[in-house]
């Protein structure tokens, strides 16, 4: 089971580090990362394996939301099936 | 890996364009709760609903959180209560109170099925239930009621039509101190579907399984945004854009429906391919029609634009779901749609145009505020007109009018929340009283003889 983490907001130091450290703390393995910075805007999409996570899926969402608020970013953690079902036949 | 643009598109649809699952509705059969003692019957109903739907709200919230897609309503539909009443007799309002208690216990937004199916005539329980509707809606908050008064197969029961005109006015009168909300929870149908997840017309038809999950999707904002982005393309391209968007919206409904059905261990019924608006700016069906190039919804051309929209929504959606049902199509509830409210306020949208629009979209004259002194026979005549459109075109039509007691044209009612707000709309002042007083049945049209 995999989740997609998306981070959008103003670029600053340590975004990737902080998001991945939450993943690591929850034992969510990062499979893939794409990120781009256009002008000042930072956009990152991270695919993480959540099949062996050490906490509740909701807890990761809560932690990411907190981080998003602290850093002024929009962070979404969503099950990958929503994207698969919408965009793949 | 999933395409980055696809991921961002989904997030934009949810965050900026009000994409959501409008409702997960659990249909529950009450046929095994019938008892000749009304108290026993009520106890069994309460037990069955609270047992079956115990985890409905929590499951909906879990799915919403996990997939990141808002699920606005969790609802229940039940077997038409007139059928249960036929066995037990007694005061039908007892059933309304039981449904209210059960809905509060499980935390759903609405419970539908305080209903009777009388398209060919009244059976035991039907008349008593219909007589009790205004009171039942006044003493409860979550109970919704519907009555099917006609069908393509059976014609229109004009005795029931006459009765319903009175009941609509009475439902409004008994709740005059609460914005006449009673009438907003009452729908009069022709060709009512048995698996509709949307309120106020949801009930669990007698042909349905014991328990089932039906899903209604929504996404007018997404369609409108896609059309705006496309700019000045021709109408073939407009239809294609709507189809593509409807496909994506419906896939999401299918995912949520199958997931809910798996978690609740209840069979998955249907996805209702709907474009259901809300009063939020940007979540409006009228604005889609305006994005197609109409100055205001209600202008000449509105019916054609709506026909295109409705058809494209179905074509896109039907490929995305294993089972399609319910009402399926674009909704045009006036007070629930920011664009319709604006169009009716400025006089661009009138009831005659809305009636024409109902011939090509999914439901009927929905959430229209009419003058409080409208005679019951005028309401009956509107119901008859609408039922005739449904009967002849083999489609569902419905009427949900709210007589604004004590208010006149130009004044407004405000229901709050998803039910929205809107101005009192003018009606034709000429009387249909003698036509309605005749009663009887309008025979089924030739279209009904398909065998």
Interface residues (C-beta under 8 A of the other chain):
Chain A: X4 X6 X32 X34 X43 X45 X47 X57 X58 X61 X74 X76 X77 X78 X79 X80 X81 X82 X83 X84 X85 X86 X87 X88
Chain B: X1 X2 X3 X4 X6 X7 X8 X9 X10 X11 X15 X65 X66 X67 X68 X69 X248 X251 X252 X254 X255
